[in-house]
Amino acid sequence: MTDKEIFLAHLDSVTGNLEPDIRMVQSEDAQLPDVAVLTYENWPKPGFITAFTYGLSLADHPDWKRGRCELMISMESLMHAWPFVIGSLVSRLRGRCPFSYGNTIKYGRSISEESEMDAFLVFAPPHLDRDQKTVRMNDYDCFIAGVYPLYGSELDLYEQIQLEAFWHHPGWDPLNPQREVMRMVQ
């Protein structure tokens, strides 16, 4: 099996053989293929949209010592802007950003019409157990990382309180596109 077939088979096992909507995002690097965005509506439950990239792991990054990475997003929404944006991030940043846990990324504009969120936090993927977030490819391990939309104004808060406190902040509702902007807790 090719790496792409291995990755698709893994997603089949994770989602219960649901058929994804697959859309391609044009590569910004002529040396790399386009990025596939595999989108699942109403997974893991009704009202959610969840997507995975395939194409990030085809690049290399000097920080990747134990394997390579693909991205996952899941939001309590059915708007396809959420999945499409992670394909855009991969196309634009692969080879330059490691997408390591704790990384933040400024997107530069609203991700979706339903929210003013315009940045991301990379952390453990939602809905996946330990075994599901690692895919053994032919020559490397592929780790699925979660990307969580943020408001750009929350980046300063994140820098002040760091990942653990941010993740446990009482205003943090990572899958809700309508959540309020988080502020320092008094």
Secondary structure, DSSP 8 states (H G I E B T S, - for coil): --HHHHHHHHHHHHHTS---EEEEE--SSTTS--EEEEEEET-SSTT-EEEEEESGGGS--TT-SS-EEEEEEEESS--THHHHHHHHHHHHHTTT----TT-EEE-SS-SBTTB---EEEEES-TT--TTTTEEE-SSSEEEEEEEEEE-TTHHHHHHHHHHHHHHT-TT--TT-TT--------
